[in-house]
Amino acid sequence: MTLHTLYCSSYFPNTGIAQIEGKRRAQIVAKLMCERFPDFTFGYAPSPILTAPNTNHFLEIGVRTIEVTRLTQKEIEDEAEANPDGLEKWLMFIFDNGEGPDGGPQCSAYLEHDFPVVKRCKADPTLAEIIPIYSEQPSMGDLEARLDAWAEART
């Protein structure tokens, strides 16, 4: 597995926090850090990347807590069958707002750890469904096929 650098993108230059093995594991840790430190944004990239020295050691401590370690491992184990390759998790949001093609539902997809956007989507009153997708990046054709399947299942 490839090492990834978890970084805090709220700072310029980005502050490196930890080296994590595997893209999906790095994404889960970034998501958990966003939940614990909602005023910060986190990302990850294949190592080595150039980052600023970490001067905020509370972030480093947060990554290494037993809680984050346990939750990360549990999530990896829970999705092992659905995501054997350890691909990133995208969340496809389906909004039943009549603004989609032909006045139907509308959809969008975001990486699971993109905390501010995911939070806004989950708060949208027209949100009808969230579909997890394990992929490098879902294609528009894949999203349209899933949207069509969802619409068909509802009728």
C-alpha positions in Angstrom: 0.0 0.0 0.0 1.1 3.5 -0.7 1.9 5.9 2.1 -0.2 9.1 2.1 0.5 12.3 4.0 -2.5 13.6 6.0 -2.3 17.4 6.0 -4.3 20.3 7.4 -5.2 22.5 4.4 -6.5 25.3 6.6 -3.0 26.6 6.8 -0.7 28.0 4.1 1.5 26.2 3.4 -0.4 23.0 4.3 0.7 21.5 7.6 1.8 17.9 7.5 0.3 15.8 10.3 0.9 12.1 9.8 1.9 9.4 7.3 -0.9 6.9 6.8 -0.8 3.7 4.8 -3.5 3.4 2.1 -5.7 6.0 0.4 -9.0 4.9 2.0 -7.5 4.8 5.5 -6.1 8.3 4.9 -9.5 9.5 3.8 -11.2 8.0 6.9 -8.7 9.7 9.2 -9.3 13.0 7.3 -13.0 12.6 7.8 -12.7 11.8 11.5 -10.4 14.8 12.0 -12.9 17.1 10.2 -15.6 15.8 12.6 -13.4 16.5 15.7 -11.9 19.8 14.4 -14.8 21.4 12.4 -13.0 24.7 11.9 -10.2 23.0 10.0 -10.1 21.2 6.6 -8.0 18.2 6.0 -6.7 16.4 2.9 -4.3 13.7 1.9 -1.9 13.0 -0.9 0.6 10.3 -1.9 3.8 10.7 0.1 6.1 12.4 0.0 4.6 15.8 -0.4 6.1 19.0 0.8 4.3 20.5 3.8 5.1 23.0 6.5 6.3 21.7 9.8 3.5 20.8 12.2 3.5 23.4 14.9 0.0 22.5 16.2 0.7 19.2 17.9 -2.9 18.9 19.1 -3.7 17.8 15.5 -1.0 15.2 15.6 -2.4 14.0 19.0 -5.9 13.9 17.5 -4.8 11.6 14.7 -3.1 9.2 17.1 -5.9 8.9 19.7 -7.3 5.4 20.4 -10.7 6.6 19.3 -9.6 7.7 15.8 -7.5 4.5 15.4 -10.4 2.2 16.5 -13.0 4.0 14.4 -10.7 3.9 11.3 -10.1 0.2 11.7 -13.8 -0.6 12.3 -14.8 1.3 9.1 -12.1 -0.5 7.1 -13.3 -3.8 8.4 -17.0 -3.0 7.8 -16.5 -2.1 4.2 -13.9 -4.7 3.4 -16.4 -6.7 1.2 -17.8 -3.7 -0.6 -14.4 -2.0 -1.1 -11.6 -4.7 -1.3 -9.3 -2.4 -3.2 -9.4 0.4 -0.6 -10.7 3.0 -3.1 -11.9 6.4 -2.0 -15.5 6.8 -0.8 -17.6 9.2 -2.7 -21.1 10.2 -1.5 -23.7 10.6 -4.2 -26.5 12.9 -3.0 -29.8 12.7 -4.8 -32.0 15.7 -4.4 -35.7 15.3 -5.3 -36.1 19.0 -6.1 -37.3 18.9 -9.7 -34.1 20.7 -11.0 -32.6 17.7 -12.7 -33.0 16.5 -16.3 -36.6 16.7 -17.5 -37.7 18.2 -14.2 -36.6 15.1 -12.3 -34.2 14.6 -9.4 -30.8 16.1 -9.3 -27.6 14.5 -8.1 -24.0 15.4 -7.1 -21.1 13.5 -5.7 -18.4 14.6 -3.2 -15.6 12.9 -1.4 -16.7 11.7 2.0 -14.1 13.8 3.9 -15.2 17.1 2.2 -16.9 18.0 5.5 -18.4 21.5 4.7 -20.0 20.4 1.5 -21.2 17.0 2.8 -22.7 18.8 5.8 -24.6 21.3 3.6 -25.9 18.5 1.4 -27.1 16.5 4.4 -29.0 19.6 5.6 -30.8 20.2 2.3 -34.5 19.6 2.8 -34.8 18.1 -0.7 -32.2 15.4 0.0 -33.8 12.1 -0.9 -30.9 9.6 -0.7 -27.2 9.2 -0.1 -25.5 6.5 -2.1 -21.9 5.5 -1.3 -19.6 4.9 -4.3 -16.1 3.4 -4.0 -14.1 4.8 -6.9 -11.2 6.8 -8.0 -13.7 9.3 -9.3 -17.2 8.4 -10.5 -18.0 9.3 -14.1 -21.0 11.3 -15.1 -22.3 8.2 -16.8 -22.0 6.2 -13.6 -23.9 8.9 -11.7 -26.6 9.1 -14.3 -27.0 5.3 -14.3 -27.3 5.3 -10.5 -29.8 8.2 -10.6 -31.9 6.4 -13.2 -31.9 3.2 -11.2 -32.9 5.1 -8.1 -35.7 6.9 -10.0 -36.9 3.5 -11.4 -36.9 1.9 -8.0 -39.2 4.7 -6.7 -41.8 4.2 -9.4 
